[in-house]
């Protein structure tokens, strides 16, 4: 269990460091993501982006388990 937590932590740190470059791909500006903007309020719910990330991660994990 501790090994998995360490790996997850390292992955999160790497993603955090790479975030400026990852945001240029437009992953979180896909059709289907909900964005509501008001005067002093912004609500963002990335449905499509999270489904895409989930599908890719599921495929990667399925390939590693085989």
PQR file with spaces between the fields and no chain letter, atoms N, CA, C, O and H, PARSE charges and radii, in Angstrom:
ATOM       1  N    UNK     1       0.828   -1.194    0.000 -0.4000 1.5000
ATOM       2  CA   UNK     1       0.000    0.000    0.000 -0.0000 2.0000
ATOM       3  C    UNK     1       0.865    1.247    0.000  0.5500 1.7000
ATOM       4  O    UNK     1       0.563    2.196   -0.724 -0.5500 1.4000
ATOM       5  N    UNK     2       1.928    1.276    0.785 -0.4000 1.5000
ATOM       6  CA   UNK     2       2.765    2.472    0.854 -0.0000 2.0000
ATOM       7  C    UNK     2       3.492    2.702   -0.466  0.5500 1.7000
ATOM       8  O    UNK     2       3.737    3.847   -0.846 -0.5500 1.4000
ATOM       9  H    UNK     2       2.173    0.506    1.373  0.4000 1.0000
ATOM      10  N    UNK     3       3.838    1.624   -1.169 -0.4000 1.5000
ATOM      11  CA   UNK     3       4.499    1.764   -2.465 -0.0000 2.0000
ATOM      12  C    UNK     3       3.579    2.442   -3.470  0.5500 1.7000
ATOM      13  O    UNK     3       4.019    3.298   -4.238 -0.5500 1.4000
ATOM      14  H    UNK     3       3.639    0.694   -0.860  0.4000 1.0000
ATOM      15  N    UNK     4       2.313    2.067   -3.466 -0.4000 1.5000
ATOM      16  CA   UNK     4       1.342    2.676   -4.380 -0.0000 2.0000
ATOM      17  C    UNK     4       1.154    4.159   -4.071  0.5500 1.7000
ATOM      18  O    UNK     4       1.050    4.971   -4.989 -0.5500 1.4000
ATOM      19  H    UNK     4       1.956    1.372   -2.842  0.4000 1.0000
ATOM      20  N    UNK     5       1.109    4.517   -2.794 -0.4000 1.5000
ATOM      21  CA   UNK     5       0.955    5.920   -2.416 -0.0000 2.0000
ATOM      22  C    UNK     5       2.165    6.746   -2.834  0.5500 1.7000
ATOM      23  O    UNK     5       2.016    7.894   -3.252 -0.5500 1.4000
ATOM      24  H    UNK     5       1.193    3.857   -2.047  0.4000 1.0000
ATOM      25  N    UNK     6       3.347    6.178   -2.725 -0.4000 1.5000
ATOM      26  CA   UNK     6       4.557    6.887   -3.136 -0.0000 2.0000
ATOM      27  C    UNK     6       4.543    7.105   -4.647  0.5500 1.7000
ATOM      28  O    UNK     6       4.885    8.191   -5.116 -0.5500 1.4000
ATOM      29  H    UNK     6       3.467    5.245   -2.384  0.4000 1.0000
ATOM      30  N    UNK     7       4.156    6.096   -5.405 -0.4000 1.5000
ATOM      31  CA   UNK     7       4.097    6.228   -6.865 -0.0000 2.0000
ATOM      32  C    UNK     7       3.056    7.266   -7.271  0.5500 1.7000
ATOM      33  O    UNK     7       3.310    8.082   -8.156 -0.5500 1.4000
ATOM      34  H    UNK     7       3.878    5.215   -5.024  0.4000 1.0000
ATOM      35  N    UNK     8       1.897    7.243   -6.639 -0.4000 1.5000
ATOM      36  CA   UNK     8       0.857    8.235   -6.934 -0.0000 2.0000
ATOM      37  C    UNK     8       1.344    9.643   -6.604  0.5500 1.7000
ATOM      38  O    UNK     8       1.085   10.583   -7.357 -0.5500 1.4000
ATOM      39  H    UNK     8       1.691    6.580   -5.920  0.4000 1.0000
ATOM      40  N    UNK     9       2.039    9.791   -5.497 -0.4000 1.5000
ATOM      41  CA   UNK     9       2.594   11.093   -5.122 -0.0000 2.0000
ATOM      42  C    UNK     9       3.607   11.596   -6.127  0.5500 1.7000
ATOM      43  O    UNK     9       3.605   12.777   -6.476 -0.5500 1.4000
ATOM      44  H    UNK     9       2.250    9.028   -4.885  0.4000 1.0000
ATOM      45  N    UNK    10       4.472   10.714   -6.595 -0.4000 1.5000
ATOM      46  CA   UNK    10       5.478   11.107   -7.586 -0.0000 2.0000
ATOM      47  C    UNK    10       4.818   11.512   -8.897  0.5500 1.7000
ATOM      48  O    UNK    10       5.216   12.495   -9.523 -0.5500 1.4000
ATOM      49  H    UNK    10       4.473    9.754   -6.312  0.4000 1.0000
ATOM      50  N    UNK    11       3.804   10.748   -9.309 -0.4000 1.5000
ATOM      51  CA   UNK    11       3.084   11.082  -10.542 -0.0000 2.0000
ATOM      52  C    UNK    11       2.412   12.446  -10.416  0.5500 1.7000
ATOM      53  O    UNK    11       2.443   13.235  -11.361 -0.5500 1.4000
ATOM      54  H    UNK    11       3.481    9.950   -8.800  0.4000 1.0000
ATOM      55  N    UNK    12       1.810   12.735   -9.275 -0.4000 1.5000
ATOM      56  CA   UNK    12       1.158   14.028   -9.071 -0.0000 2.0000
ATOM      57  C    UNK    12       2.160   15.175   -9.091  0.5500 1.7000
ATOM      58  O    UNK    12       1.866   16.242   -9.629 -0.5500 1.4000
ATOM      59  H    UNK    12       1.785   12.094   -8.507  0.4000 1.0000
ATOM      60  N    UNK    13       3.326   14.972   -8.519 -0.4000 1.5000
ATOM      61  CA   UNK    13       4.360   16.014   -8.536 -0.0000 2.0000
ATOM      62  C    UNK    13       4.831   16.263   -9.964  0.5500 1.7000
ATOM      63  O    UNK    13       4.987   17.412  -10.376 -0.5500 1.4000
ATOM      64  H    UNK    13       3.565   14.105   -8.082  0.4000 1.0000
ATOM      65  N    UNK    14       5.057   15.195  -10.716 -0.4000 1.5000
ATOM      66  CA   UNK    14       5.504   15.345  -12.110 -0.0000 2.0000
ATOM      67  C    UNK    14       4.440   16.054  -12.940  0.5500 1.7000
ATOM      68  O    UNK    14       4.765   16.939  -13.731 -0.5500 1.4000
ATOM      69  H    UNK    14       4.930   14.261  -10.381  0.4000 1.0000
ATOM      70  N    UNK    15       3.173   15.677  -12.772 -0.4000 1.5000
ATOM      71  CA   UNK    15       2.103   16.360  -13.497 -0.0000 2.0000
ATOM      72  C    UNK    15       2.009   17.829  -13.105  0.5500 1.7000
ATOM      73  O    UNK    15       1.742   18.682  -13.951 -0.5500 1.4000
ATOM      74  H    UNK    15       2.908   14.958  -12.129  0.4000 1.0000
ATOM      75  N    UNK    16       2.223   18.124  -11.850 -0.4000 1.5000
ATOM      76  CA   UNK    16       2.208   19.510  -11.399 -0.0000 2.0000
ATOM      77  C    UNK    16       3.329   20.326  -12.011  0.5500 1.7000
ATOM      78  O    UNK    16       3.142   21.495  -12.349 -0.5500 1.4000
ATOM      79  H    UNK    16       2.440   17.431  -11.163  0.4000 1.0000
ATOM      80  N    UNK    17       4.496   19.712  -12.154 -0.4000 1.5000
ATOM      81  CA   UNK    17       5.620   20.423  -12.764 -0.0000 2.0000
ATOM      82  C    UNK    17       5.434   20.600  -14.270  0.5500 1.7000
ATOM      83  O    UNK    17       5.892   21.587  -14.846 -0.5500 1.4000
ATOM      84  H    UNK    17       4.648   18.762  -11.879  0.4000 1.0000
ATOM      85  N    UNK    18       4.764   19.644  -14.900 -0.4000 1.5000
ATOM      86  CA   UNK    18       4.552   19.715  -16.347 -0.0000 2.0000
ATOM      87  C    UNK    18       3.277   20.459  -16.733  0.5500 1.7000
ATOM      88  O    UNK    18       2.988   20.594  -17.922 -0.5500 1.4000
ATOM      89  H    UNK    18       4.392   18.842  -14.432  0.4000 1.0000
ATOM      90  N    UNK    19       2.513   20.940  -15.767 -0.4000 1.5000
ATOM      91  CA   UNK    19       1.219   21.551  -16.035 -0.0000 2.0000
ATOM      92  C    UNK    19       1.270   22.705  -17.038  0.5500 1.7000
ATOM      93  O    UNK    19       0.391   22.772  -17.898 -0.5500 1.4000
ATOM      94  H    UNK    19       2.747   20.830  -14.801  0.4000 1.0000
ATOM      95  N    UNK    20       2.251   23.623  -16.978 -0.4000 1.5000
ATOM      96  CA   UNK    20       2.264   24.709  -17.972 -0.0000 2.0000
ATOM      97  C    UNK    20       2.327   24.192  -19.415  0.5500 1.7000
ATOM      98  O    UNK    20       1.728   24.796  -20.304 -0.5500 1.4000
ATOM      99  H    UNK    20       2.964   23.568  -16.280  0.4000 1.0000
ATOM     100  N    UNK    21       3.021   23.119  -19.656 -0.4000 1.5000
ATOM     101  CA   UNK    21       3.124   22.566  -21.003 -0.0000 2.0000
ATOM     102  C    UNK    21       1.909   21.699  -21.347  0.5500 1.7000
ATOM     103  O    UNK    21       1.479   21.662  -22.500 -0.5500 1.4000
ATOM     104  H    UNK    21       3.508   22.628  -18.934  0.4000 1.0000
ATOM     105  N    UNK    22       1.366   21.014  -20.366 -0.4000 1.5000
ATOM     106  CA   UNK    22       0.196   20.169  -20.612 -0.0000 2.0000
ATOM     107  C    UNK    22      -1.052   20.993  -20.927  0.5500 1.7000
ATOM     108  O    UNK    22      -1.925   20.539  -21.666 -0.5500 1.4000
ATOM     109  H    UNK    22       1.715   21.044  -19.430  0.4000 1.0000
ATOM     110  N    UNK    23      -1.138   22.196  -20.371 -0.4000 1.5000
ATOM     111  CA   UNK    23      -2.322   23.025  -20.600 -0.0000 2.0000
ATOM     112  C    UNK    23      -2.380   23.552  -22.029  0.5500 1.7000
ATOM     113  O    UNK    23      -3.442   23.996  -22.467 -0.5500 1.4000
ATOM     114  H    UNK    23      -0.428   22.565  -19.770  0.4000 1.0000
ATOM     115  N    UNK    24      -1.284   23.518  -22.763 -0.4000 1.5000
ATOM     116  CA   UNK    24      -1.272   23.994  -24.148 -0.0000 2.0000
ATOM     117  C    UNK    24      -1.959   23.029  -25.111  0.5500 1.7000
ATOM     118  O    UNK    24      -2.313   23.426  -26.221 -0.5500 1.4000
ATOM     119  H    UNK    24      -0.422   23.158  -22.407  0.4000 1.0000
ATOM     120  N    UNK    25      -2.154   21.784  -24.716 -0.4000 1.5000
ATOM     121  CA   UNK    25      -2.777   20.800  -25.595 -0.0000 2.0000
ATOM     122  C    UNK    25      -4.278   20.997  -25.737  0.5500 1.7000
ATOM     123  O    UNK    25      -4.880   20.420  -26.642 -0.5500 1.4000
ATOM     124  H    UNK    25      -1.866   21.461  -23.814  0.4000 1.0000
ATOM     125  N    UNK    26      -4.900   21.787  -24.879 -0.4000 1.5000
ATOM     126  CA   UNK    26      -6.333   22.044  -24.978 -0.0000 2.0000
ATOM     127  C    UNK    26      -7.194   20.912  -24.476  0.5500 1.7000
ATOM     128  O    UNK    26      -8.361   20.811  -24.854 -0.5500 1.4000
ATOM     129  H    UNK    26      -4.411   22.255  -24.143  0.4000 1.0000
ATOM     130  N    UNK    27      -6.647   20.059  -23.632 -0.4000 1.5000
ATOM     131  CA   UNK    27      -7.407   18.917  -23.130 -0.0000 2.0000
ATOM     132  C    UNK    27      -8.643   19.352  -22.357  0.5500 1.7000
ATOM     133  O    UNK    27      -9.689   18.711  -22.450 -0.5500 1.4000
ATOM     134  H    UNK    27      -5.699   20.141  -23.324  0.4000 1.0000
ATOM     135  N    UNK    28      -8.535   20.426  -21.603 -0.4000 1.5000
ATOM     136  CA   UNK    28      -9.656   20.861  -20.778 -0.0000 2.0000
ATOM     137  C    UNK    28     -10.514   21.913  -21.465  0.5500 1.7000
ATOM     138  O    UNK    28     -11.247   22.642  -20.797 -0.5500 1.4000
ATOM     139  H    UNK    28      -7.685   20.947  -21.528  0.4000 1.0000
ATOM     140  N    UNK    29     -10.434   22.003  -22.794 -0.4000 1.5000
ATOM     141  CA   UNK    29     -11.302   22.881  -23.574 -0.0000 2.0000
ATOM     142  C    UNK    29     -12.070   22.078  -24.612  0.5500 1.7000
ATOM     143  O    UNK    29     -12.313   22.560  -25.718 -0.5500 1.4000
ATOM     144  H    UNK    29      -9.839   21.411  -23.337  0.4000 1.0000
ATOM     145  N    UNK    30     -12.449   20.865  -24.264 -0.4000 1.5000
ATOM     146  CA   UNK    30     -13.173   19.987  -25.181 -0.0000 2.0000
ATOM     147  C    UNK    30     -14.667   20.283  -25.147  0.5500 1.7000
ATOM     148  O    UNK    30     -15.177   20.789  -24.147 -0.5500 1.4000
ATOM     149  H    UNK    30     -12.252   20.473  -23.365  0.4000 1.0000
ATOM     150  N    UNK    31     -15.372   19.971  -26.236 -0.4000 1.5000
ATOM     151  CA   UNK    31     -16.834   20.089  -26.204 -0.0000 2.0000
ATOM     152  C    UNK    31     -17.402   19.091  -25.195  0.5500 1.7000
ATOM     153  O    UNK    31     -16.951   17.948  -25.132 -0.5500 1.4000
ATOM     154  H    UNK    31     -14.957   19.560  -27.048  0.4000 1.0000
ATOM     155  N    UNK    32     -18.352   19.502  -24.437 -0.4000 1.5000
ATOM     156  CA   UNK    32     -18.932   18.634  -23.417 -0.0000 2.0000
ATOM     157  C    UNK    32     -18.510   19.026  -22.016  0.5500 1.7000
ATOM     158  O    UNK    32     -19.142   18.613  -21.044 -0.5500 1.4000
ATOM     159  H    UNK    32     -18.719   20.431  -24.488  0.4000 1.0000
ATOM     160  N    UNK    33     -17.455   19.815  -21.892 -0.4000 1.5000
ATOM     161  CA   UNK    33     -17.069   20.358  -20.594 -0.0000 2.0000
ATOM     162  C    UNK    33     -18.002   21.520  -20.271  0.5500 1.7000
ATOM     163  O    UNK    33     -18.305   22.335  -21.142 -0.5500 1.4000
ATOM     164  H    UNK    33     -16.942   20.150  -22.682  0.4000 1.0000
ATOM     165  N    UNK    34     -18.447   21.597  -19.048 -0.4000 1.5000
ATOM     166  CA   UNK    34     -19.410   22.620  -18.646 -0.0000 2.0000
ATOM     167  C    UNK    34     -18.652   23.800  -18.043  0.5500 1.7000
ATOM     168  O    UNK    34     -17.884   23.640  -17.095 -0.5500 1.4000
ATOM     169  H    UNK    34     -18.200   20.935  -18.340  0.4000 1.0000
ATOM     170  N    UNK    35     -18.882   24.987  -18.608 -0.4000 1.5000
ATOM     171  CA   UNK    35     -18.274   26.211  -18.089 -0.0000 2.0000
ATOM     172  C    UNK    35     -19.385   27.242  -17.927  0.5500 1.7000
ATOM     173  O    UNK    35     -20.078   27.574  -18.889 -0.5500 1.4000
ATOM     174  H    UNK    35     -19.506   25.117  -19.378  0.4000 1.0000
ATOM     175  N    UNK    36     -19.550   27.744  -16.708 -0.4000 1.5000
ATOM     176  CA   UNK    36     -20.525   28.793  -16.427 -0.0000 2.0000
ATOM     177  C    UNK    36     -19.757   29.980  -15.864  0.5500 1.7000
ATOM     178  O    UNK    36     -19.105   29.873  -14.825 -0.5500 1.4000
ATOM     179  H    UNK    36     -18.988   27.474  -15.927  0.4000 1.0000
ATOM     180  N    UNK    37     -19.838   31.113  -16.559 -0.4000 1.5000
ATOM     181  CA   UNK    37     -19.126   32.317  -16.116 -0.0000 2.0000
ATOM     182  C    UNK    37     -20.127   33.419  -15.824  0.5500 1.7000
ATOM     183  O    UNK    37     -20.978   33.737  -16.654 -0.5500 1.4000
ATOM     184  H    UNK    37     -20.367   31.199  -17.403  0.4000 1.0000
ATOM     185  N    UNK    38     -20.019   33.993  -14.647 -0.4000 1.5000
ATOM     186  CA   UNK    38     -20.838   35.138  -14.233 -0.0000 2.0000
ATOM     187  C    UNK    38     -19.890   36.288  -13.904  0.5500 1.7000
ATOM     188  O    UNK    38     -18.706   36.229  -14.236 -0.5500 1.4000
ATOM     189  H    UNK    38     -19.328   33.734  -13.973  0.4000 1.0000
ATOM     190  N    UNK    39     -20.395   37.317  -13.262 -0.4000 1.5000
ATOM     191  CA   UNK    39     -19.559   38.483  -12.939 -0.0000 2.0000
ATOM     192  C    UNK    39     -18.369   38.116  -12.063  0.5500 1.7000
ATOM     193  O    UNK    39     -17.221   38.326  -12.457 -0.5500 1.4000
ATOM     194  H    UNK    39     -21.356   37.365  -12.993  0.4000 1.0000
ATOM     195  N    UNK    40     -18.628   37.578  -10.891 -0.4000 1.5000
ATOM     196  CA   UNK    40     -17.558   37.223   -9.951 -0.0000 2.0000
ATOM     197  C    UNK    40     -17.523   35.733   -9.668  0.5500 1.7000
ATOM     198  O    UNK    40     -17.134   35.314   -8.578 -0.5500 1.4000
ATOM     199  H    UNK    40     -19.560   37.407  -10.571  0.4000 1.0000
ATOM     200  N    UNK    41     -17.927   34.933  -10.640 -0.4000 1.5000
ATOM     201  CA   UNK    41     -18.081   33.506  -10.406 -0.0000 2.0000
ATOM     202  C    UNK    41     -17.727   32.739  -11.674  0.5500 1.7000
ATOM     203  O    UNK    41     -18.103   33.133  -12.777 -0.5500 1.4000
ATOM     204  H    UNK    41     -18.243   35.274  -11.526  0.4000 1.0000
ATOM     205  N    UNK    42     -17.006   31.649  -11.502 -0.4000 1.5000
ATOM     206  CA   UNK    42     -16.697   30.768  -12.627 -0.0000 2.0000
ATOM     207  C    UNK    42     -16.803   29.325  -12.153  0.5500 1.7000
ATOM     208  O    UNK    42     -16.126   28.919  -11.209 -0.5500 1.4000
ATOM     209  H    UNK    42     -16.701   31.329  -10.605  0.4000 1.0000
ATOM     210  N    UNK    43     -17.658   28.558  -12.816 -0.4000 1.5000
ATOM     211  CA   UNK    43     -17.845   27.148  -12.494 -0.0000 2.0000
ATOM     212  C    UNK    43     -17.379   26.335  -13.681  0.5500 1.7000
ATOM     213  O    UNK    43     -17.798   26.581  -14.812 -0.5500 1.4000
ATOM     214  H    UNK    43     -18.208   28.888  -13.583  0.4000 1.0000
ATOM     215  N    UNK    44     -16.515   25.369  -13.431 -0.4000 1.5000
ATOM     216  CA   UNK    44     -15.946   24.555  -14.497 -0.0000 2.0000
ATOM     217  C    UNK    44     -16.067   23.092  -14.112  0.5500 1.7000
ATOM     218  O    UNK    44     -15.569   22.684  -13.063 -0.5500 1.4000
ATOM     219  H    UNK    44     -16.175   25.169  -12.513  0.4000 1.0000
ATOM     220  N    UNK    45     -16.726   22.295  -14.955 -0.4000 1.5000
ATOM     221  CA   UNK    45     -16.913   20.871  -14.703 -0.0000 2.0000
ATOM     222  C    UNK    45     -16.492   20.101  -15.951  0.5500 1.7000
ATOM     223  O    UNK    45     -17.261   20.022  -16.909 -0.5500 1.4000
ATOM     224  H    UNK    45     -17.130   22.627  -15.807  0.4000 1.0000
ATOM     225  N    UNK    46     -15.268   19.523  -15.959 -0.4000 1.5000
ATOM     226  CA   UNK    46     -14.720   18.900  -17.169 -0.0000 2.0000
ATOM     227  C    UNK    46     -15.189   17.455  -17.372  0.5500 1.7000
ATOM     228  O    UNK    46     -14.418   16.521  -17.152 -0.5500 1.4000
ATOM     229  H    UNK    46     -14.643   19.587  -15.180  0.4000 1.0000
ATOM     230  N    UNK    47     -16.420   17.268  -17.781 -0.4000 1.5000
ATOM     231  CA   UNK    47     -16.974   15.922  -17.951 -0.0000 2.0000
ATOM     232  C    UNK    47     -16.237   15.166  -19.057  0.5500 1.7000
ATOM     233  O    UNK    47     -15.757   14.055  -18.831 -0.5500 1.4000
ATOM     234  H    UNK    47     -17.047   18.027  -17.960  0.4000 1.0000
ATOM     235  N    UNK    48     -16.145   15.750  -20.231 -0.4000 1.5000
ATOM     236  CA   UNK    48     -15.530   15.078  -21.373 -0.0000 2.0000
ATOM     237  C    UNK    48     -14.057   14.798  -21.130  0.5500 1.7000
ATOM     238  O    UNK    48     -13.566   13.716  -21.455 -0.5500 1.4000
ATOM     239  H    UNK    48     -16.535   16.652  -20.415  0.4000 1.0000
ATOM     240  N    UNK    49     -13.355   15.757  -20.565 -0.4000 1.5000
ATOM     241  CA   UNK    49     -11.925   15.575  -20.311 -0.0000 2.0000
ATOM     242  C    UNK    49     -11.683   14.439  -19.322  0.5500 1.7000
ATOM     243  O    UNK    49     -10.765   13.640  -19.509 -0.5500 1.4000
ATOM     244  H    UNK    49     -13.753   16.635  -20.301  0.4000 1.0000
ATOM     245  N    UNK    50     -12.491   14.361  -18.282 -0.4000 1.5000
ATOM     246  CA   UNK    50     -12.306   13.306  -17.291 -0.0000 2.0000
ATOM     247  C    UNK    50     -12.664   11.935  -17.861  0.5500 1.7000
ATOM     248  O    UNK    50     -12.023   10.943  -17.512 -0.5500 1.4000
ATOM     249  H    UNK    50     -13.237   15.010  -18.131  0.4000 1.0000
ATOM     250  N    UNK    51     -13.670   11.859  -18.725 -0.4000 1.5000
ATOM     251  CA   UNK    51     -14.000   10.584  -19.372 -0.0000 2.0000
ATOM     252  C    UNK    51     -12.865   10.125  -20.283  0.5500 1.7000
ATOM     253  O    UNK    51     -12.543    8.938  -20.330 -0.5500 1.4000
ATOM     254  H    UNK    51     -14.190   12.664  -19.008  0.4000 1.0000
ATOM     255  N    UNK    52     -12.264   11.060  -20.998 -0.4000 1.5000
ATOM     256  CA   UNK    52     -11.151   10.726  -21.875 -0.0000 2.0000
ATOM     257  C    UNK    52      -9.935   10.259  -21.077  0.5500 1.7000
ATOM     258  O    UNK    52      -9.298    9.269  -21.438 -0.5500 1.4000
ATOM     259  H    UNK    52     -12.525   12.024  -20.959  0.4000 1.0000
ATOM     260  N    UNK    53      -9.616   10.959  -20.010 -0.4000 1.5000
ATOM     261  CA   UNK    53      -8.481   10.570  -19.159 -0.0000 2.0000
ATOM     262  C    UNK    53      -8.736    9.211  -18.520  0.5500 1.7000
ATOM     263  O    UNK    53      -7.830    8.382  -18.441 -0.5500 1.4000
ATOM     264  H    UNK    53     -10.133   11.763  -19.717  0.4000 1.0000
ATOM     265  N    UNK    54      -9.956    8.978  -18.068 -0.4000 1.5000
ATOM     266  CA   UNK    54     -10.305    7.700  -17.460 -0.0000 2.0000
ATOM     267  C    UNK    54     -10.169    6.551  -18.454  0.5500 1.7000
ATOM     268  O    UNK    54      -9.668    5.483  -18.103 -0.5500 1.4000
ATOM     269  H    UNK    54     -10.693    9.651  -18.132  0.4000 1.0000
ATOM     270  N    UNK    55     -10.608    6.760  -19.679 -0.4000 1.5000
ATOM     271  CA   UNK    55     -10.515    5.717  -20.698 -0.0000 2.0000
ATOM     272  C    UNK    55      -9.055    5.401  -21.025  0.5500 1.7000
ATOM     273  O    UNK    55      -8.690    4.233  -21.166 -0.5500 1.4000
ATOM     274  H    UNK    55     -11.015    7.628  -19.965  0.4000 1.0000
ATOM     275  N    UNK    56      -8.234    6.416  -21.143 -0.4000 1.5000
ATOM     276  CA   UNK    56      -6.815    6.202  -21.454 -0.0000 2.0000
ATOM     277  C    UNK    56      -6.112    5.486  -20.301  0.5500 1.7000
ATOM     278  O    UNK    56      -5.343    4.552  -20.529 -0.5500 1.4000
ATOM     279  H    UNK    56      -8.530    7.364  -21.028  0.4000 1.0000
ATOM     280  N    UNK    57      -6.369    5.915  -19.079 -0.4000 1.5000
ATOM     281  CA   UNK    57      -5.744    5.257  -17.925 -0.0000 2.0000
ATOM     282  C    UNK    57      -6.226    3.817  -17.774  0.5500 1.7000
ATOM     283  O    UNK    57      -5.438    2.936  -17.429 -0.5500 1.4000
ATOM     284  H    UNK    57      -6.994    6.674  -18.894  0.4000 1.0000
ATOM     285  N    UNK    58      -7.498    3.571  -18.027 -0.4000 1.5000
ATOM     286  CA   UNK    58      -8.013    2.205  -17.953 -0.0000 2.0000
ATOM     287  C    UNK    58      -7.358    1.314  -18.994  0.5500 1.7000
ATOM     288  O    UNK    58      -7.022    0.164  -18.710 -0.5500 1.4000
ATOM     289  H    UNK    58      -8.138    4.287  -18.307  0.4000 1.0000
ATOM     290  N    UNK    59      -7.178    1.834  -20.185 -0.4000 1.5000
ATOM     291  CA   UNK    59      -6.515    1.070  -21.238 -0.0000 2.0000
ATOM     292  C    UNK    59      -5.060    0.764  -20.883  0.5500 1.7000
ATOM     293  O    UNK    59      -4.585   -0.351  -21.095 -0.5500 1.4000
ATOM     294  H    UNK    59      -7.451    2.768  -20.416  0.4000 1.0000
ATOM     295  N    UNK    60      -4.361    1.757  -20.345 -0.4000 1.5000
ATOM     296  CA   UNK    60      -2.961    1.556  -19.951 -0.0000 2.0000
ATOM     297  C    UNK    60      -2.849    0.511  -18.842  0.5500 1.7000
ATOM     298  O    UNK    60      -2.001   -0.379  -18.910 -0.5500 1.4000
ATOM     299  H    UNK    60      -4.747    2.663  -20.173  0.4000 1.0000
ATOM     300  N    UNK    61      -3.697    0.616  -17.828 -0.4000 1.5000
ATOM     301  CA   UNK    61      -3.656   -0.354  -16.734 -0.0000 2.0000
ATOM     302  C    UNK    61      -4.052   -1.743  -17.207  0.5500 1.7000
ATOM     303  O    UNK    61      -3.487   -2.732  -16.739 -0.5500 1.4000
ATOM     304  H    UNK    61      -4.385    1.339  -17.772  0.4000 1.0000
ATOM     305  N    UNK    62      -5.012   -1.844  -18.123 -0.4000 1.5000
ATOM     306  CA   UNK    62      -5.411   -3.144  -18.665 -0.0000 2.0000
ATOM     307  C    UNK    62      -4.258   -3.779  -19.424  0.5500 1.7000
ATOM     308  O    UNK    62      -4.047   -4.988  -19.327 -0.5500 1.4000
ATOM     309  H    UNK    62      -5.472   -1.041  -18.502  0.4000 1.0000
ATOM     310  N    UNK    63      -3.509   -2.984  -20.178 -0.4000 1.5000
ATOM     311  CA   UNK    63      -2.367   -3.508  -20.922 -0.0000 2.0000
ATOM     312  C    UNK    63      -1.251   -3.974  -19.993  0.5500 1.7000
ATOM     313  O    UNK    63      -0.585   -4.968  -20.284 -0.5500 1.4000
ATOM     314  H    UNK    63      -3.680   -2.002  -20.257  0.4000 1.0000
ATOM     315  N    UNK    64      -1.037   -3.280  -18.887 -0.4000 1.5000
ATOM     316  CA   UNK    64       0.012   -3.693  -17.936 -0.0000 2.0000
ATOM     317  C    UNK    64      -0.353   -4.970  -17.196  0.5500 1.7000
ATOM     318  O    UNK    64       0.530   -5.747  -16.833 -0.5500 1.4000
ATOM     319  H    UNK    64      -1.578   -2.473  -18.650  0.4000 1.0000
ATOM     320  N    UNK    65      -1.637   -5.196  -16.969 -0.4000 1.5000
ATOM     321  CA   UNK    65      -2.072   -6.390  -16.239 -0.0000 2.0000
ATOM     322  C    UNK    65      -2.020   -7.649  -17.096  0.5500 1.7000
ATOM     323  O    UNK    65      -1.946   -8.754  -16.560 -0.5500 1.4000
ATOM     324  H    UNK    65      -2.354   -4.564  -17.263  0.4000 1.0000
ATOM     325  N    UNK    66      -2.057   -7.501  -18.408 -0.4000 1.5000
ATOM     326  CA   UNK    66      -2.035   -8.648  -19.317 -0.0000 2.0000
ATOM     327  C    UNK    66      -0.724   -9.296  -19.344  0.5500 1.7000
ATOM     328  O    UNK    66      -0.537  -10.279  -20.060 -0.5500 1.4000
ATOM     329  H    UNK    66      -2.117   -6.603  -18.844  0.4000 1.0000
